[in-house]
């Protein structure tokens, strides 16, 4: 996406949000791993958990983490919101050589081996999308190159129809999607909250104490922001599962177990559907390999170093009502002891982290230009 189009898109968000109190700028925590030389951004965690009632646990692969002098180092940063971290664990997962490992949304760890690419990929206008989703590169489906035109015409829906071979007529497979969200997500949330009368800072605080309103908002997010994964069963596109929003900072690799008992014939037909420009899909594949044994270990937390000077390691040991509270702009460094390797296995690192954050809204007339500048810096580094 060109710099010009990025600026147009960001201006579109700010302009259409108006110069009042309706720009959502809260953000979930960012996780960084130490690669031996510096901290590298991994991704956001539990995006969308904007209320205590929506607290959830996220599993994130740590692609950059390496042990240094017998220690692993992580950093959790709260850049734009107040964050409440309930639980944090560094998990070491050893898996058979030649396999890849991914955490599922169900908390299970899935082994992968030689995933297969789709035979065909068509959008709703029957355009060939295979060149965009065959491999992880700078080409993808859903790049918001026409965000401004979308803002003018309103919400629409897009989908990809995929065909995969299934010569052995297996009953189970694992769908792999590499994706990221766009800034369309906070824009749509802003529109919803504005229509409901909760688009100010006081309004969102009020909404947090109304279970019925929160349930309606959550249902709306499920129906409008999630990525629908549907399977053709011979008669209709059956909804199998949904991929929840994953943040807009970094492409994440997701895995979804599929039950194929209703598939007829030698081909698996899938439809991935979402609101326009909410999801950017970079790579889609299916893995047919059987699940392999993995060895899961938890690294011991031996030290914490907060930018505010707090000591809070005991607060992160278990999921309970004891939270580490990090204010906007605060960060914490966590140091774990290295664990022994399992002979004949390869090693992957994950963080298990649970919590929620407080969405932040500027008050009337507050911070619109500042927010534009922060957003531009975010996109251009």
N, C-alpha and C positions, 0 to 999 in steps of 0.2 A: 504494500500500500504506500503511495507516494506521501511525502511530507505535506503537500498541499491538501490532499484528501483527508489526512489525519486532522489538520487544522480545521477544515470545513466541518468534519464530523464533530469535533469537540465544540466548535462555535455553535453548531446546531443544537447540541445538548444544552449549552448555557442559555442560548437565546430562547429556545422553546421552554426552558424551565422558568424563564421570567426573572425579573430583578426583585423578587420578593423572598419568600422563606421556603422555597420548595425544592432546593437542590440537595439530594442525599449525598453526603460525602463521607459517611462512616466506612470503615474498612476493617476486614478481619486481619488477624495477626499474620506476619510474614515470617517464614522459617528460612534460616541461613545455615549452611554447613561449611565447616572449615576443611579446605582441600589440601592443607599442608603449607599453603602460602597466604591465602586470604579467605574471607567468608564469601560464599557464593549463594545467591538467592535460589531457593528450591521452588517455593510456591506459597500461595495463601492457604490457610487452613480454616476449616468450617465456615466458608463463605455463606452468607445468608442467615446465619444464626444471630439475628439482630436483637433478640429478646431472650430473657432467662428461660421462658417457656419453650424456646426453640433450641436450647442447649443440645449439642450433639458431639459425637466423637468422630474424628477424621483420622484416616491412615494415609500417610504421605511417603512415597519413595524418596530416599535421599541419594540423588545421583552423584553428588560431588563429595560426599563424606569419605575421609580416609583416616585411619588411626595415625597419630603422631606421638611418639614417645610413650606408647601405652595408653593413650587417651583419645577419646572422641570429643569434639567440641561443636556445639550448636549455639545458635543465637535466635531468640524470638523477639521480634520488634513490633511495637504498636505505633504505627506511624500516624494514623488519622482517626483513631477512636480509642475509647476506654475499653480494655479487654479483661475478661474474667476467665482465667485458665484454671480448670478444675483438676485435670489429670494430664500428666506428660510422661511418656516412657519412650526410651530408645530401644527398639526391637532389632535383634540380629537374627536373620533368617538364613540358614544354610540349606541349599537345595542342590539336587544332583547336577553334576557337571554337564554342560551342554543345554541346560534349561534356563529360562528366564522366570522371574517371579514378579507377580503383581498382586496388590491387595484389592479385594472386592469390597463393595459397599456393605456387604453382609459381615465384614470382619474376618473373612476367611482369606487364606493365602493360596493363590492359584499358580501352578507351574505351567509354563508354556514351552513348546518346542516346534520350531518351523511353522509359524502361522502362514496360512494361505491367503492370497489376495483375491478380491472378487473377480468373477468372470465378466461382469458388466456393472455399471453404475450410471443411472439415469435420473435426472431431476424431473420435476413435474411437467416441464416442457420438452422432455425426452432428449435433452442435451447430454452428451457423453461426458461424465465427470471422472472417469478412470484416471486421466492424467493428474487430477487434483488430489486424489485420495489414495493413490497406490503406495506412496512412501512419504516419510516425514521430510519436508523441504519447505521452500518459501511459497509453494502453491497450495491452496486449500479451498474448500467450499464454505461459503458464508462470509467471506471477507467483506466488511461493510464499506464498499466503495461507493455506494449510493445511499448512505444513511440520510442525507438531507432530503432526497426524494421520498424516502420512506416516511420521514416525519411529516411531509406534506400530505401523503395519501392515507396514512393510518396503518394499523397492524395488518399483516398478511401472514400466510403460512407457507413454508417450503418443506420439501422432503427429498430424500434420495432413495430410490429403489435399487436394491443390490441383489445380485445372483451369485451364490457360491455353489461349488460342486460338493456333493455328498455321496461319493461312489460306494462307500461301505454302509450307507444308510444308518449312520450312528444316531444314537438317541440323545447324546449330549455333546455340546461344543462350548467354546469360550469365545465370545465376541470381544475384539480389541479395538478401542477407539482412542486416537490421540487428538485432543481437542482443547479449546480454550473458549471462554465467553468473551463478549464484546461489551462496550459501554452502553449498548442497547438495554442491558439488564437494569442498571439503576434508573435509566430514563423511564422504562415501563413501570418500575416500582414507584417512581415519583408520580407518574400519571395516576396510578391506582390510588395512592395515598391522598393525592390532591382531590380526586373525585369523592373520596370518603370523608374529607375534611380533617385529615390527620397529617398534613404536610409541614407543620411547624414543629419546632423542638418540643413545645409543650404538648402539641397534639400527639406526637409519637410516644411521649411519656404516658399520656392518658391511655393510648391504645394498648400499651404494654400491660395495663391492669384490667383489660377487658377480654376475658377468654374467648367469648364469641367472636369478637372482631379479629382477634389473632387467628382463630381457626379459619375464618373466612379468607384472611390474607394468605394464610398458608395454603389453603386449597387453591386460591387464585395462582399463587406461584407454581404449585404443582402442575396446574393445567396450562399455564402460559410460558413458564420459563424452563421447565424441564425438557430434556430430550426424550421423546417417545421412541421406544424400540418395539416395532411390531413385526409379527411373523405371519406370512401367508399360509393359512391352514387348508387351502383348497377352496374355501368359500368366502373368507373375509380376512382383513388385516387384524389379527388378534394382538392386543396390547400385552407384551411380555413383561416389560419393566420400564422404568424411567431413569435417566441419568440426571442427577440434581446439579444445579449450577456449581461450577468449580473455580470461579474467579477469572479475572482478565489479565493477570500478570504473566503467567507462564503456561505453556502447553503441558497438559497432564495426560498420562497414559492410563486409561481406564479399562477394566475387564468386567464383562457381564456373562455369567453362566446362562446357557440356553438349554431348554428342554425341547427336543426335536421330535417327540413322539407323534405330533400331529402333521409332520412334514410328509407330503406325498411326492413320490418320484425321487429322482437322483439330484435334485437341486434344492438348496435352501434359499428362500426368497425373504428378504428383510426390507423393511421400510423404516428409515430414521426420519422423524418428523419433528419440527420445532417452529416457533414463531420466527419470522424473517429476521436475520441478522443478529440473533441471540447467541448462536453457536457457530464457531469456526472449526470445521473438521479437517484435520490434516492427513490422517491415515486411518484406514479401516481394514481389518483383517479378521480371519477366524482361525482358531487353533483347535485341532481335533485330537490332540494327544491326551492320553489318560492322566489323571492327577497323580503326581509323584509325592513320595514322602518328603517332608521338610522338617528341619530341626529349628525350633524357635527359642531364642535366648533373650533375656532382658539384661541390658547393660546397667551396671550400678552407677547411680548418680553420686558423685563424690564431692562436687562443689558447684555453687551458683554465685554469679557475680552480676548484680543488678545495677543499672545505671542510677537508680535511686538509693542504692546502698542497702536494700532489704535482703534478709536471709529468709528463704521461704521453701527450701527443698522439701520439708515435711508436708507442705500443702499440696504437692504434686504427686504424692505416692499413690493415692487412690481416688476414685471418682466418688466424691462426697460433697458436702456443702461448704468445704473449706477451699476458698479460691485465692490464687495469686492475682491481685488486681494491678494491672499495668495502665498507667495514664497515657494520654496521647504524647507521643514522642519518646516514650521510655522503651528500654530494651533490657534483655537479660541474657547473659552467657551461661551455658550449662556445660559442665565437664563430666564425662562418663569414663569409667574404666574399661579398657579393651577386654574383650572376651576371647577365649580360645577357639580355634577353628575346628570344624568337623572334617576329618580326613575323607578325601574323595568328593567333597562338596564345594560348590561355589557359594559366595556370600553376598547377600543384599542387606541394605539398611533401611529401616522405616522408623518414622516417628508416629506414635499413637498419642493424639492430643485431643482433649475435650474441653469445651467451654462455650462462651458466647461473647458478644461485644455489643456496645451501645451505639446505635446509629446516631450520627451527628447531623444536625441541620443548622444552617445559618439562620439567624433571626431576620426579620424584614429589613432589606437593604444592606445586609451584612455580607461581606466577603465574596461577592460574585466575581470581581476581577481577580482577587487573590486565588479563588478556586480555579479559574481558567488558567492562571499561571502555573499553579501546582499540577494541574492535569497535563498541560503542555510539557512540563519538566518530566512528568511520569512517563510520557510516551517517547520523549526524545533523550531521556537519560541525562 
